[in-house]
Amino acid sequence: MPRLWLRRIFLPSARPVWGCVAAVLFLPATIAPPDRLAVIRRAQVWRQTDVAAFDFKAGAEGVAPWSAVACDYVNKPLGGNTPKFACRLPSGETVKVKYGADNGEVYAGVAATRLLRALGFGADLMHPARVDCRGCPARLGGKPIATNTSRFDVAAIEQKIKGHDVPGITDRGWRWSEIDPVDPQAGGAPRGQRDALKLLAVFLQHTDNKPEQQRLVCLGRTTAPPSCDRPLLMIHDVGQTFGEANLMNRSTVGSVNLALWSAAPIWKDQAQCVGNLSRSLTGNLYNPRISEEGRKVLADLLVQLTDAQLHDLFDVAHFADGPARTRAPDGKKTLDAWVDAFKRKREDIVRAHCP
């Protein structure tokens, strides 16, 4: 059984129900403490990469995608509603494993994280694998293959980007409004890169964009007392992508739905470059206005991807083997249909011009 050495990279209320909904939708933005704001002002969101050379089908240091990976079950509570569990790798690291042939987040997470990394944006590594879990309880639904060992044939192992948290400053997610105070004069990312990340969230239809789905991480060494020398704002959980953003974050709609993702336009108002990203109950990014700098940054990155790379992107994530909603209904090859949809969306970004 090959050991997994995953690569670390940079990169009861009496109020009416709708009153509660409105309260959630229109909560004011959290005011950041001065020290946190100082870190955010210096944060980056992107770094230069060789987009055309990115290998979407590369394994993790010799471990090919969808290889069998052994781990030991860790009884640790994990949030969210999709099937997942914690497991300890032979290296001693505890990772999150998302699993299930009908779990859209397995497929979407693998594809979206690879796309983010290829373009130069921060992303955790989602390694597609067949996971052999020692000690996993039967209620998780794995297939018994040996004494005290069960296999999960469709799974993705999440390994966080290398970095550290500063207690009280970076150990929580960030709202999308917090990306605006980033200051290039303080060493932070320019507006074009920040708007490109927003537009990429639109492109992916990143519906469940609540603060917990974003991370403010400090790259590099931990110092004493803890500091944040290289702060990075990144999207952390991209399992609800490649579908259509929706109010309730329904997985069948928001996660790997070919028909809905293909039909979702890039622009809500193309003349004003307002991106099309519907509001969700949990999210705080919706219909963002994009600058010309941001549009051009993302366009220039996306056009570097070849048709072969796009085919590999959807192939390594097994979109052709996912739930019925991931497959082309007209007999056309599923991977080709996803590539065509990607290219149409890319063209809508390339051809636009923002005021």
Backbone torsions as a table, in degrees:
resi	resn	phi	psi	omega
1	MET	NA	119.6	-178.6
2	PRO	-68.1	140.6	175.4
3	ARG	-79.9	150.0	-178.3
4	LEU	-99.5	115.6	173.4
5	TRP	-116.7	88.3	-175.0
6	LEU	-71.9	135.5	178.4
7	ARG	-71.3	137.2	172.0
8	ARG	-94.9	132.4	179.0
9	ILE	-137.5	166.2	166.0
10	PHE	-82.7	-40.0	-4.9
11	LEU	83.5	NA	NA
12	PRO	NA	111.4	-172.8
13	SER	-105.5	144.7	177.9
14	ALA	-88.1	-6.9	-178.3
15	ARG	-75.8	151.0	177.0
16	PRO	-61.7	153.5	-178.9
17	VAL	-57.7	-44.5	-177.1
18	TRP	-68.4	-23.8	173.1
19	GLY	-65.5	-39.5	177.3
20	CYS	-66.6	-41.1	178.5
21	VAL	-60.0	-45.3	179.9
22	ALA	-62.5	-36.8	179.9
23	ALA	-64.3	-36.7	178.4
24	VAL	-70.2	-43.1	-175.3
25	LEU	-66.7	-33.1	-171.1
26	PHE	-116.7	29.3	174.2
27	LEU	-63.3	139.0	178.2
28	PRO	-67.6	154.4	179.2
29	ALA	-63.0	142.1	178.2
30	THR	-66.6	134.3	177.3
31	ILE	-84.8	121.2	-177.2
32	ALA	-78.4	140.1	173.9
33	PRO	-64.3	157.4	-175.3
34	PRO	-55.4	-41.5	-177.8
35	ASP	-66.7	-38.6	177.2
36	ARG	-66.4	-42.8	179.0
37	LEU	-61.5	-37.9	178.6
38	ALA	-62.8	-38.0	177.4
39	VAL	-68.3	-44.9	-179.3
40	ILE	-61.2	-38.0	-179.0
41	ARG	-60.5	-25.8	-178.5
42	ARG	-98.5	5.1	-170.6
43	ALA	-75.2	148.9	172.1
44	GLN	-104.0	161.6	175.1
45	VAL	-128.6	-11.2	-170.2
46	TRP	-152.2	152.8	170.0
47	ARG	-142.4	155.9	-177.9
48	GLN	-63.0	133.0	175.9
49	THR	-136.6	161.7	174.1
50	ASP	-89.5	88.1	-172.6
51	VAL	-60.0	-46.8	-175.9
52	ALA	-64.9	-20.9	-178.7
53	ALA	-96.5	-2.3	-176.3
54	PHE	-66.4	129.6	-179.6
55	ASP	-99.3	102.2	-177.6
56	PHE	-67.6	-22.0	-176.1
57	LYS	-101.3	9.2	179.0
58	ALA	-65.6	145.4	177.0
59	GLY	-86.5	-168.7	-179.9
60	ALA	-105.9	94.0	-179.7
61	GLU	48.2	59.5	175.0
62	GLY	92.5	-11.9	178.7
63	VAL	-96.2	110.5	-175.9
64	ALA	-69.5	150.8	175.4
65	PRO	-55.7	140.0	178.0
66	TRP	72.0	13.3	170.1
67	SER	-71.4	161.0	176.5
68	ALA	-76.6	131.6	179.8
69	VAL	-126.9	128.1	-179.7
70	ALA	-94.4	144.4	176.3
71	CYS	-156.0	167.7	-179.6
72	ASP	-111.7	129.0	-176.9
73	TYR	-59.9	136.7	176.2
74	VAL	-118.2	122.1	-179.0
75	ASN	-77.8	87.9	-174.8
76	LYS	-137.4	127.0	-179.2
77	PRO	-69.0	136.7	177.4
78	LEU	-124.5	139.5	-179.0
79	GLY	-76.2	176.0	178.3
80	GLY	91.9	170.4	-174.8
81	ASN	-107.6	-8.1	-177.4
82	THR	-90.4	155.2	-178.0
83	PRO	-62.0	128.1	179.1
84	LYS	-163.9	160.9	174.1
85	PHE	-155.4	162.8	177.2
86	ALA	-95.3	143.6	-177.1
87	CYS	-147.6	145.7	-178.5
88	ARG	-100.5	124.4	179.7
89	LEU	-77.2	165.2	176.3
90	PRO	-56.7	-26.7	178.6
91	SER	-70.8	-13.6	-177.5
92	GLY	99.0	-7.6	-179.5
93	GLU	-81.4	136.7	175.6
94	THR	-93.7	127.3	-176.9
95	VAL	-125.7	165.5	175.6
96	LYS	-94.4	134.4	177.2
97	VAL	-116.6	116.8	171.3
98	LYS	-94.3	142.0	-173.5
99	TYR	-149.2	165.6	174.4
100	GLY	118.4	128.3	-179.7
101	ALA	-63.1	-25.9	178.7
102	ASP	-98.1	5.6	-179.0
103	ASN	-89.0	101.3	-177.6
104	GLY	-59.2	-26.0	-177.0
105	GLU	-67.9	-22.4	176.0
106	VAL	-65.1	-50.5	-177.5
107	TYR	-69.8	-48.9	-177.5
108	ALA	-63.5	-41.5	-178.6
109	GLY	-62.4	-42.3	178.7
110	VAL	-62.5	-47.1	-177.3
111	ALA	-68.7	-47.0	-174.6
112	ALA	-66.8	-40.2	179.2
113	THR	-66.4	-37.8	176.7
114	ARG	-65.4	-39.8	178.3
115	LEU	-64.4	-45.8	178.2
116	LEU	-57.0	-46.8	-178.6
117	ARG	-65.6	-40.4	-179.6
118	ALA	-60.9	-37.5	-177.0
119	LEU	-83.7	-11.6	177.3
120	GLY	105.2	6.7	178.5
121	PHE	-93.1	152.5	-178.6
122	GLY	-66.6	141.6	178.5
123	ALA	-161.1	144.4	170.3
124	ASP	-71.6	158.9	178.4
125	LEU	-87.3	125.6	172.9
126	MET	-111.0	106.8	-177.0
127	HIS	-98.6	116.4	179.1
128	PRO	-72.4	133.5	-174.0
129	ALA	-157.1	163.5	164.1
130	ARG	-97.6	116.0	-171.9
131	VAL	-100.1	123.8	174.0
132	ASP	-99.4	107.7	-172.6
133	CYS	-103.1	118.4	175.5
134	ARG	-86.9	123.4	178.2
135	GLY	89.0	4.6	177.8
136	CYS	-67.0	131.7	179.2
137	PRO	-65.5	149.5	-176.9
138	ALA	-61.4	-26.9	-177.7
139	ARG	-63.3	-17.7	178.6
140	LEU	-74.5	-18.4	173.7
141	GLY	90.9	14.1	178.0
142	GLY	-69.9	160.4	-179.6
143	LYS	-90.6	118.6	179.9
144	PRO	-61.7	129.3	178.3
145	ILE	-124.7	-14.5	177.3
146	ALA	-163.5	173.7	178.6
147	THR	-57.9	122.3	177.1
148	ASN	64.0	18.5	179.6
149	THR	-131.4	132.3	177.7
150	SER	-129.2	150.4	-176.7
151	ARG	-109.3	139.8	173.5
152	PHE	-116.2	104.3	-171.8
153	ASP	-69.1	-29.8	179.3
154	VAL	-118.8	107.2	-176.1
155	ALA	-152.7	162.5	175.0
156	ALA	-138.4	128.5	-179.3
157	ILE	-95.1	123.2	-178.7
158	GLU	-98.5	121.3	176.1
159	GLN	-121.8	122.5	-173.9
160	LYS	-70.0	150.5	176.9
161	ILE	-59.3	144.4	-177.0
162	LYS	-66.6	129.5	-178.4
163	GLY	169.1	-175.8	179.9
164	HIS	-142.4	162.6	178.4
165	ASP	-104.5	147.4	171.1
166	VAL	-104.0	114.5	-176.1
167	PRO	-52.1	131.3	178.2
168	GLY	82.3	-8.3	-178.0
169	ILE	-120.4	-53.2	-176.7
170	THR	-116.9	5.1	-176.1
171	ASP	-88.7	32.2	172.4
172	ARG	-150.5	166.3	-178.8
173	GLY	-72.3	-174.2	179.4
174	TRP	-135.5	145.3	174.3
175	ARG	-79.4	152.5	-178.8
176	TRP	-65.3	-24.6	176.1
177	SER	-66.2	-21.7	-179.6
178	GLU	-75.5	-8.9	178.1
179	ILE	-79.8	-19.6	-176.7
180	ASP	-70.4	-36.0	179.3
181	PRO	-73.9	-3.4	176.8
182	VAL	-56.4	131.4	-169.7
183	ASP	-120.2	112.0	177.6
184	PRO	-57.9	-30.7	179.5
185	GLN	-67.5	-21.4	177.3
186	ALA	-96.7	5.6	-179.3
187	GLY	99.5	5.1	-179.0
188	GLY	-84.1	174.5	-177.1
189	ALA	-67.7	140.3	175.7
190	PRO	-68.1	162.5	-175.8
191	ARG	-59.4	-37.3	-178.9
192	GLY	-57.8	-42.5	179.3
193	GLN	-69.9	-38.0	179.5
194	ARG	-67.5	-41.9	177.8
195	ASP	-69.1	-31.4	176.0
196	ALA	-63.2	-38.1	177.0
197	LEU	-66.1	-40.5	176.1
198	LYS	-61.3	-44.6	-179.1
199	LEU	-67.3	-33.6	175.9
200	LEU	-66.1	-35.3	174.7
201	ALA	-63.0	-36.9	174.9
202	VAL	-65.5	-48.6	179.5
203	PHE	-52.9	-45.6	-178.9
204	LEU	-78.2	-14.0	-171.0
205	GLN	57.3	54.4	-179.3
206	HIS	-73.4	85.8	-169.2
207	THR	-76.3	-43.6	-175.4
208	ASP	-89.4	68.0	-173.2
209	ASN	-99.5	42.2	175.7
210	LYS	-69.4	164.2	-176.0
211	PRO	-53.5	-35.6	-178.4
212	GLU	-63.8	-19.0	-178.9
213	GLN	-86.7	-4.0	175.0
214	GLN	-115.2	150.9	178.3
215	ARG	-127.4	139.6	166.7
216	LEU	-105.4	107.4	-172.6
217	VAL	-118.7	145.7	176.7
218	CYS	-99.4	118.2	-179.3
219	LEU	-84.0	160.6	176.5
220	GLY	87.3	-159.8	-173.6
221	ARG	-77.9	150.9	172.4
222	THR	-85.6	132.5	179.4
223	THR	-112.8	166.5	179.2
224	ALA	-121.2	123.5	-5.8
225	PRO	-65.5	157.8	-175.7
226	PRO	-55.6	135.9	175.3
227	SER	-131.4	176.9	-179.8
228	CYS	-132.0	87.6	-175.8
229	ASP	-75.2	-36.0	-176.5
230	ARG	-130.3	75.6	-178.8
231	PRO	-69.7	140.2	-179.5
232	LEU	-130.7	125.6	171.4
233	LEU	-94.1	123.6	-175.9
234	MET	-143.7	157.2	171.6
235	ILE	-83.0	127.3	-173.6
236	HIS	-95.4	-50.1	-176.5
237	ASP	-114.4	113.2	-178.2
238	VAL	-119.3	34.8	179.0
239	GLY	-72.6	-27.2	179.1
240	GLN	-96.7	70.9	-180.0
241	THR	-141.1	175.2	-177.8
242	PHE	57.8	35.6	172.9
243	GLY	-140.2	-135.8	177.8
244	GLU	-131.0	128.0	177.3
245	ALA	-57.5	139.1	-175.7
246	ASN	-150.9	156.3	-171.1
247	LEU	-56.3	-43.6	-174.2
248	MET	-97.4	5.3	-178.1
249	ASN	52.7	45.4	177.6
250	ARG	-68.9	127.5	-175.7
251	SER	-63.1	-36.8	-178.9
252	THR	-66.6	-19.8	178.5
253	VAL	-98.1	-45.2	-170.8
254	GLY	-91.4	-10.4	-175.2
255	SER	-124.1	119.3	-179.5
256	VAL	40.7	70.1	174.3
257	ASN	-122.5	103.9	-173.0
258	LEU	-60.0	-48.5	-176.9
259	ALA	-63.2	-44.0	-177.0
260	LEU	-72.8	-39.3	178.8
261	TRP	-66.7	-40.5	179.4
262	SER	-61.6	-37.1	-175.4
263	ALA	-85.6	-15.9	-177.4
264	ALA	-72.9	117.5	-179.4
265	PRO	-71.8	156.9	175.5
266	ILE	-72.4	-40.0	-171.7
267	TRP	-109.4	132.4	169.0
268	LYS	-78.8	-40.6	176.0
269	ASP	-140.1	97.5	-174.3
270	GLN	-66.4	-36.1	-178.1
271	ALA	-60.8	-34.2	180.0
272	GLN	-103.7	4.9	-179.3
273	CYS	54.5	49.2	173.0
274	VAL	-95.3	116.7	-177.9
275	GLY	-68.7	150.4	-179.1
276	ASN	-95.0	95.9	175.9
277	LEU	-141.5	102.5	-176.0
278	SER	-63.2	148.2	178.9
279	ARG	-69.6	139.7	171.7
280	SER	-115.4	161.8	-178.2
281	LEU	-62.0	-32.7	-177.0
282	THR	-93.7	-22.4	-170.1
283	GLY	-83.8	165.8	176.2
284	ASN	-135.1	11.4	169.3
285	LEU	-116.3	122.4	178.1
286	TYR	-154.1	139.0	178.7
287	ASN	41.0	57.1	-177.1
288	PRO	-73.3	144.7	173.1
289	ARG	-83.7	131.4	-174.3
290	ILE	-111.1	135.3	176.6
291	SER	-78.0	161.7	176.1
292	GLU	-62.4	-36.0	177.1
293	GLU	-60.8	-43.4	-179.7
294	GLY	-66.5	-42.2	178.3
295	ARG	-60.2	-44.9	-176.6
296	LYS	-68.5	-39.1	177.9
297	VAL	-58.2	-49.0	-178.5
298	LEU	-69.1	-40.2	178.5
299	ALA	-59.0	-46.0	-178.5
300	ASP	-64.2	-29.3	177.1
301	LEU	-76.7	-46.0	-175.3
302	LEU	-64.6	-36.6	-176.9
303	VAL	-68.6	-14.5	178.5
304	GLN	-77.7	-13.9	-180.0
305	LEU	-79.0	130.0	179.8
306	THR	-86.5	165.0	176.4
307	ASP	-59.8	-37.4	179.6
308	ALA	-64.5	-40.8	177.7
309	GLN	-64.0	-42.6	179.7
310	LEU	-63.6	-40.2	176.8
311	HIS	-61.2	-43.8	178.7
312	ASP	-63.4	-36.6	-179.8
313	LEU	-56.8	-49.2	-177.6
314	PHE	-80.6	-24.3	178.2
315	ASP	-72.0	-47.2	-178.4
316	VAL	-64.1	-27.4	178.0
317	ALA	-86.9	2.2	175.8
318	HIS	58.7	39.8	178.3
319	PHE	-61.1	-31.5	-179.5
320	ALA	-71.8	-14.7	-178.7
321	ASP	-110.5	7.2	-177.1
322	GLY	-80.4	-167.4	177.1
323	PRO	-57.6	163.7	-175.9
324	ALA	-54.4	-32.7	-176.5
325	ARG	-69.3	-12.8	178.7
326	THR	-87.5	-11.2	-172.4
327	ARG	-103.6	151.5	-179.7
328	ALA	-73.6	128.6	-175.2
329	PRO	-83.6	-14.2	-172.8
330	ASP	-95.5	11.7	179.5
331	GLY	90.0	-12.5	177.5
332	LYS	-67.1	149.1	179.3
333	LYS	-59.0	130.9	-174.4
334	THR	-60.6	-45.7	-178.3
335	LEU	-62.8	-39.2	177.7
336	ASP	-63.2	-37.6	179.9
337	ALA	-65.2	-40.1	177.2
338	TRP	-66.9	-41.1	178.1
339	VAL	-62.9	-43.6	179.2
340	ASP	-61.5	-42.0	179.2
341	ALA	-64.3	-41.6	178.0
342	PHE	-58.8	-46.8	-176.3
343	LYS	-67.4	-35.8	176.5
344	ARG	-64.4	-43.2	179.3
345	LYS	-65.6	-41.9	177.7
346	ARG	-59.4	-43.3	-179.7
347	GLU	-62.4	-35.8	177.9
348	ASP	-64.3	-29.1	176.5
349	ILE	-79.3	-43.5	-177.9
350	VAL	-63.2	-41.7	-174.5
351	ARG	-79.9	-15.3	-177.7
352	ALA	-73.8	162.4	172.4
353	HIS	-142.8	123.7	-174.3
354	CYS	-95.2	142.0	179.6
355	PRO	-67.5	NA	NA
